[in-house]
Every structure is written in C-alpha cells, then in structure tokens.
Amino acid sequence: MSDPYPPIEPYEHGMLDVGEGNHVYWEVCGNPEGKPALVVHGGPGSGCSIGHRRAFDPQRYRVVLFDQRGCGRSTPHAGDPATDMRHNTTEHLLADMEKLREHLSIDKWLLYGGSWGSTLILAYAQRHPDRVSEAVICSVTTSKHSELDWLYRGAGAFFPEQWERFRDAVPEAERDGDLLAAYARLLEDPDPQVRAAATTAWATWEDAVTSAEPNGKKNSFSDRPEHELRAFVRICAHYFAHRCWLEDGVLLREAHRLAGIPAVLIHGRLDISGPVGTAWELAKRWPQARLEIVDDSGHTGSDAMRDRVLAALDGFAKR
C-alpha cells in the first residue's frame, strides 16, 4: 500500500473574477517549475479538499486546485438561497477552467478528478484537447441520462426502502415523473423548511447508495457542515435536473476528440453509484486510455484505488 504525499500548503492563491458576479477560489501547490496539473473536484458542488493536494509529488508537480462556482470558497455560495443559479452551468465551469489556465499562464495541464469531475474533465478535454497533456480519471461518469436515471431511480433495486423515502419526499403528483426536476424546485422554494426537508432527503439517499461499499461509511454525505450540505445538494439537483446541459451521450460519441491524450481510467467494480460499464465503453473509444478496474472498490474508493491513482500520477510526472 502506498502512502499519499505529505501535507503541503499552497504557495499562491486567489479569487478569479469569472463574470456575472462570480469569483472562483483557486490555489497552487508544489513546485512552481513543475508539471502543471489541475484537480477537478466532484459533486457537482463538493469543493476541493486538502487531501487532493497529497496525490501529487510536490517536487515534480505544480498542482492547481479550484472550487467550482457556488461551492467551497468560491462566491457567491449556493448555500445562500439568494444566490442566483442561472450563471452556474457546465458551460460556465468550462469557461472558468480556461480562464484560470490563462490567468496562471499554463500552456497544457494534466487533469485529475473523478465522479462529476470526470464528466467535466471529458467535456473540457474534448473542447480543448490541445490544452490537456494527460488525464487521470477515477469513478468515471459521463452524465448520460441513463446514468442519472440509474443513480436516482434504478439503484433503488439495491435499497428499495431508502429509495421510497427519497421518492416520497416530493409531492405525490411528481413521484412517477422527473424526480430530479421536482427536487430542484423544492430546493428553490421560498420556505426554508421545505428546502431543509429536501436537502435532508437527498443527502440521506446519497448516504444509502454508498453505504454498502467496502470503504463506505455512515452519513458520508449528510455529515457535511450545514452550509456546505445545502450548497452541495442544491448544485447537484440544479445540474442533474438540467441533465448537466449536455446532449445525451455526447461525451462518449465525441470521445474521438481525445485521440492522442494519454490517460488512466480507474474504476471500482463495486461502484453502485456509477457502474463500471461507462468506464468500459469510454476506454473502448479512447485508444490512449488504459482502464484499471479495482475489484475491492466502490465509488468511495479503497486503498487499492488510491495506490492506482498515485502510481498513475507518478508515471505521468516523468513525461
């Protein structure tokens, strides 16, 4: 088992004005002359963490982290009900990433992330393939409609009692329809009690889906600080109700745009949130991508998955 690198602090940080009143928090760690790498966090709305810094050799990498719009240290924060969500979309995040790259005078960077972060990495790399040197992606998702339907409906086959509670938290007339749209509306309700109940129901379902994993733990989502949890759930519902503003299946259909970009895809075989089939299909369409399936891991990872991530990043540091 490999240990992550020792904790490090950023040597530079700031707030990038990305327009529409939004300011994105960013930081840079490691070696100022090292290989540039960008951490693209999940969620959407999770924010980056100090643990992300420790995946990189600080002597060989110049590591950039940022909090996507509305979460972490970026402002305005989606935990505030007054924050306007109209200017928080996939297109906005892709533009923010490019603006950050230009702000830091980086020509090309390695992209690292997982879950929602993998969707954003793929969208960015297909839009700007000349700006991506390599990619390390774990818990691969492309946010296809079927993937979202699986996570918020199909996975109820494993947790029927928890899923019924998730379904029954929306008005009865909407339970057989678009649950994601129903939750998005509840989370914008002017009544704080309505918003709080929807936040709790959503987080409780997310807790359930990862609870049976080898690395799963109780209340893994709902244990977040209240302000952060409100932002996380609100951003998730906002994105998923709009199907992430992506044409269905586009990231797999357009995978040919990734040709020439070396990548390692790392996915847990026991991932209920996002079954391994998506990673398998992506790897078949991306000749320079190597898929590594981790038998003891789910969506929340494992020691073996961490070892694969560290090995992949160490390997690309030599290029």
C-alpha positions as CSV (number, residue, x, y, z in Angstrom):
1,M,0.0,0.0,0.0
2,S,1.3,3.4,-1.0
3,D,1.0,6.4,1.3
4,P,-0.1,9.8,-0.1
5,Y,2.5,12.5,-0.2
6,P,2.9,14.6,3.0
7,P,0.6,17.6,3.5
8,I,1.5,20.8,1.8
9,E,0.2,24.3,1.8
10,P,-0.4,26.5,-1.3
11,Y,2.3,29.0,-2.2
12,E,-0.2,31.1,-4.2
13,H,-4.0,31.5,-4.1
14,G,-6.6,34.0,-5.1
15,M,-10.2,34.7,-6.3
16,L,-10.7,34.8,-10.0
17,D,-13.4,37.1,-11.3
18,V,-15.2,34.9,-13.9
19,G,-18.2,37.3,-14.5
20,E,-21.8,37.5,-13.6
21,G,-20.7,38.5,-10.0
22,N,-18.9,35.1,-9.5
23,H,-15.4,34.7,-8.1
24,V,-13.8,31.3,-8.2
25,Y,-11.3,30.4,-5.5
26,W,-8.0,28.9,-6.7
27,E,-4.7,27.8,-5.2
28,V,-1.4,26.4,-6.4
29,C,0.9,24.0,-4.5
30,G,4.1,22.0,-5.1
31,N,6.9,23.1,-7.4
32,P,6.4,26.4,-9.3
33,E,8.5,24.9,-12.1
34,G,6.9,21.5,-12.0
35,K,4.5,19.8,-14.4
36,P,1.1,21.6,-14.3
37,A,-1.9,19.6,-13.1
38,L,-5.5,20.7,-12.4
39,V,-7.7,18.9,-9.8
40,V,-11.3,18.9,-10.9
41,H,-13.5,18.0,-7.9
42,G,-16.7,16.1,-7.9
43,G,-20.2,16.7,-6.8
44,P,-21.0,18.9,-8.5
45,G,-20.7,21.2,-5.5
46,S,-18.3,19.2,-3.3
47,G,-15.4,21.7,-3.4
48,C,-11.7,20.8,-3.4
49,S,-10.0,19.4,-0.3
50,I,-6.6,19.4,1.2
51,G,-6.4,15.7,0.6
52,H,-6.4,16.3,-3.2
53,R,-3.0,18.0,-2.8
54,R,-1.4,14.9,-1.4
55,A,-1.9,12.8,-4.6
56,F,0.9,14.6,-6.3
57,D,4.7,14.5,-5.9
58,P,5.3,18.1,-4.7
59,Q,8.8,18.1,-6.2
60,R,7.6,17.3,-9.7
61,Y,4.1,18.8,-10.0
62,R,2.7,22.3,-10.0
63,V,-0.8,21.5,-8.6
64,V,-3.7,23.8,-9.3
65,L,-7.0,23.3,-7.3
66,F,-10.2,25.4,-7.6
67,D,-13.6,25.4,-6.1
68,Q,-16.3,25.3,-8.9
69,R,-18.9,28.0,-8.9
70,G,-21.2,28.2,-5.8
71,C,-19.2,25.9,-3.5
72,G,-16.2,25.8,-1.3
73,R,-14.6,29.2,-1.0
74,S,-16.0,30.5,-4.3
75,T,-18.6,33.3,-4.1
76,P,-21.5,33.7,-4.1
77,H,-22.2,30.5,-2.3
78,A,-25.1,28.2,-3.2
79,G,-25.7,27.6,0.5
80,D,-27.2,31.1,0.4
81,P,-30.8,30.9,-1.0
82,A,-30.4,34.3,-2.5
83,T,-27.6,33.1,-4.8
84,D,-28.7,33.1,-8.5
85,M,-28.1,29.7,-10.0
86,R,-28.7,30.8,-13.6
87,H,-25.0,31.5,-14.0
88,N,-23.9,28.1,-12.8
89,T,-23.9,25.6,-15.7
90,T,-21.5,23.2,-17.3
91,E,-20.6,25.8,-19.9
92,H,-19.8,28.4,-17.2
93,L,-17.5,25.9,-15.5
94,L,-15.7,25.0,-18.7
95,A,-15.1,28.7,-19.4
96,D,-13.9,29.2,-15.8
97,M,-11.3,26.4,-16.3
98,E,-9.9,28.1,-19.4
99,K,-9.9,31.5,-17.8
100,L,-7.9,30.0,-14.8
101,R,-5.4,28.4,-17.2
102,E,-4.8,31.6,-19.0
103,H,-4.6,33.5,-15.7
104,L,-1.8,31.2,-14.5
105,S,-0.1,31.3,-17.9
106,I,-0.2,27.5,-18.3
107,D,0.1,26.1,-21.8
108,K,-1.0,22.5,-21.0
109,W,-2.0,20.7,-17.9
110,L,-2.8,17.2,-16.7
111,L,-6.4,16.8,-15.5
112,Y,-7.2,14.7,-12.4
113,G,-10.6,14.0,-10.9
114,G,-13.5,11.7,-10.5
115,S,-17.2,11.2,-10.4
116,W,-18.8,14.5,-11.6
117,G,-15.2,15.7,-12.0
118,S,-14.7,13.1,-14.7
119,T,-17.7,14.5,-16.7
120,L,-16.2,17.9,-16.5
121,I,-12.7,16.7,-17.4
122,L,-14.1,14.9,-20.5
123,A,-16.1,17.9,-21.6
124,Y,-13.1,20.2,-21.2
125,A,-10.7,17.8,-22.9
126,Q,-13.0,17.4,-25.9
127,R,-13.4,21.2,-26.1
128,H,-9.7,21.9,-25.6
129,P,-7.6,18.8,-26.5
130,D,-4.6,20.9,-27.2
131,R,-4.5,22.1,-23.6
132,V,-4.6,18.7,-22.0
133,S,-1.3,16.8,-21.6
134,E,-2.7,13.7,-19.8
135,A,-5.7,12.7,-17.7
136,V,-6.2,10.5,-14.6
137,I,-9.9,9.8,-14.0
138,C,-11.4,7.7,-11.3
139,S,-15.1,6.7,-10.8
140,V,-15.8,7.5,-14.4
141,T,-19.1,9.2,-15.3
142,T,-20.3,11.0,-18.4
143,S,-23.7,12.2,-17.0
144,K,-25.7,10.4,-19.7
145,H,-29.4,10.4,-19.0
146,S,-29.3,6.7,-18.2
147,E,-26.5,7.2,-15.7
148,L,-28.5,9.9,-13.8
149,D,-31.7,7.8,-14.0
150,W,-29.8,4.8,-12.6
151,L,-28.4,6.8,-9.6
152,Y,-31.7,8.4,-8.6
153,R,-34.1,5.6,-9.6
154,G,-32.5,2.4,-10.8
155,A,-30.2,2.0,-7.8
156,G,-33.4,1.7,-5.7
157,A,-33.3,-2.0,-6.7
158,F,-30.5,-2.3,-4.1
159,F,-32.0,0.0,-1.5
160,P,-35.8,-0.2,-2.0
161,E,-36.8,1.2,1.4
162,Q,-34.4,4.1,1.2
163,W,-35.4,4.9,-2.3
164,E,-39.1,5.0,-1.5
165,R,-38.3,7.6,1.2
166,F,-36.3,9.6,-1.4
167,R,-39.2,9.4,-3.8
168,D,-41.9,10.2,-1.3
169,A,-40.1,13.4,-0.2
170,V,-41.5,15.1,-3.3
171,P,-45.2,15.9,-3.9
172,E,-47.3,12.9,-4.7
173,A,-48.2,14.1,-8.2
174,E,-44.5,14.2,-9.2
175,R,-43.3,10.9,-7.8
176,D,-43.7,9.0,-11.0
177,G,-42.2,11.7,-13.1
178,D,-38.9,13.6,-13.1
179,L,-37.7,13.3,-9.5
180,L,-34.6,15.5,-10.2
181,A,-36.7,18.4,-11.5
182,A,-39.0,18.0,-8.5
183,Y,-36.1,18.2,-6.1
184,A,-34.7,21.2,-8.0
185,R,-37.9,23.0,-7.5
186,L,-38.1,22.1,-3.8
187,L,-34.6,23.4,-3.2
188,E,-35.6,26.8,-4.7
189,D,-38.8,27.0,-2.6
190,P,-39.1,30.3,-0.6
191,D,-40.0,28.3,2.6
192,P,-36.7,27.3,4.4
193,Q,-38.4,24.3,6.0
194,V,-39.3,22.9,2.5
195,R,-35.7,23.4,1.4
196,A,-34.3,21.8,4.5
197,A,-36.5,18.7,4.2
198,A,-35.5,18.3,0.5
199,T,-31.8,18.7,1.4
200,T,-32.1,16.0,4.1
201,A,-33.9,13.6,1.9
202,W,-31.4,14.0,-1.0
203,A,-28.4,13.6,1.3
204,T,-29.9,10.5,3.0
205,W,-30.4,8.8,-0.4
206,E,-26.8,9.6,-1.3
207,D,-25.7,8.1,2.0
208,A,-27.6,4.9,1.3
209,V,-26.1,4.3,-2.2
210,T,-22.5,4.3,-0.9
211,S,-23.3,2.6,2.5
212,A,-22.7,-1.0,1.3
213,E,-19.3,-0.3,-0.3
214,P,-16.1,-1.7,1.3
215,N,-15.0,1.9,2.1
216,G,-18.5,3.2,2.7
217,K,-19.3,4.9,6.0
218,K,-22.4,6.1,7.7
219,N,-23.7,9.6,6.7
220,S,-20.8,10.1,4.3
221,F,-22.7,12.9,2.6
222,S,-25.0,14.3,5.3
223,D,-22.2,14.7,7.8
224,R,-21.0,17.8,5.9
225,P,-21.4,21.2,7.6
226,E,-24.9,22.5,7.1
227,H,-23.9,25.4,4.8
228,E,-21.8,23.1,2.6
229,L,-24.5,20.4,2.5
230,R,-27.1,22.9,1.4
231,A,-24.8,24.1,-1.4
232,F,-23.9,20.5,-2.5
233,V,-27.5,19.3,-2.7
234,R,-28.7,22.5,-4.4
235,I,-26.0,22.4,-7.0
236,C,-26.4,18.6,-7.7
237,A,-30.2,19.0,-8.2
238,H,-29.7,22.1,-10.4
239,Y,-27.2,20.3,-12.6
240,F,-28.9,16.9,-12.8
241,A,-32.4,18.4,-13.3
242,H,-30.9,20.0,-16.4
243,R,-29.1,16.8,-17.4
244,C,-25.9,18.9,-17.0
245,W,-26.7,20.8,-20.1
246,L,-25.1,18.0,-22.2
247,E,-26.7,16.3,-25.2
248,D,-27.4,12.7,-24.1
249,G,-24.4,10.5,-24.7
250,V,-22.3,13.2,-26.3
251,L,-19.1,12.6,-24.2
252,L,-19.0,9.0,-25.4
253,R,-19.9,9.9,-29.0
254,E,-17.2,12.6,-29.2
255,A,-14.5,10.5,-27.5
256,H,-12.6,10.5,-30.7
257,R,-11.7,14.1,-29.9
258,L,-9.5,12.7,-27.1
259,A,-7.2,10.9,-29.5
260,G,-3.5,11.5,-28.6
261,I,-4.2,12.3,-24.9
262,P,-2.7,9.6,-22.7
263,A,-5.0,8.6,-19.8
264,V,-5.6,6.2,-17.0
265,L,-9.2,5.4,-16.1
266,I,-9.6,3.8,-12.6
267,H,-13.0,2.4,-11.6
268,G,-14.3,0.3,-8.7
269,R,-16.0,-2.9,-9.7
270,L,-18.4,-2.5,-6.7
271,D,-19.4,1.1,-7.7
272,I,-23.2,1.1,-7.3
273,S,-23.5,4.9,-7.9
274,G,-21.8,4.6,-11.3
275,P,-21.4,1.0,-12.6
276,V,-18.2,0.2,-14.4
277,G,-19.9,-0.1,-17.8
278,T,-19.4,3.6,-18.6
279,A,-15.7,3.4,-18.0
280,W,-15.5,0.3,-20.1
281,E,-17.3,2.0,-23.0
282,L,-15.1,5.1,-22.8
283,A,-11.9,3.0,-22.8
284,K,-13.0,1.3,-26.0
285,R,-13.4,4.7,-27.7
286,W,-10.2,6.2,-26.3
287,P,-7.1,4.3,-27.7
288,Q,-4.6,6.1,-25.4
289,A,-6.6,5.4,-22.2
290,R,-5.8,2.4,-20.0
291,L,-8.7,1.2,-17.9
292,E,-7.9,-0.3,-14.5
293,I,-10.8,-1.9,-12.6
294,V,-10.3,-2.2,-8.9
295,D,-12.1,-5.3,-7.6
296,D,-12.4,-4.2,-3.9
297,S,-13.5,-0.6,-4.6
298,G,-16.8,1.2,-4.9
299,H,-17.5,4.9,-5.6
300,T,-15.8,6.0,-2.4
301,G,-12.6,4.3,-3.3
302,S,-10.2,2.0,-1.4
303,D,-6.6,1.6,-0.5
304,A,-6.0,-0.2,-3.8
305,M,-7.7,2.6,-5.8
306,R,-5.6,5.2,-4.0
307,D,-2.5,3.2,-5.0
308,R,-3.6,3.1,-8.6
309,V,-4.1,6.9,-8.6
310,L,-0.7,7.6,-7.0
311,A,1.0,5.3,-9.5
312,A,-0.7,6.9,-12.5
313,L,0.2,10.4,-11.4
314,D,3.8,9.4,-10.6
315,G,4.0,7.8,-14.0
316,F,2.9,10.9,-15.8
317,A,5.2,13.1,-13.8
318,K,8.1,11.5,-15.7
319,R,6.7,12.6,-19.1
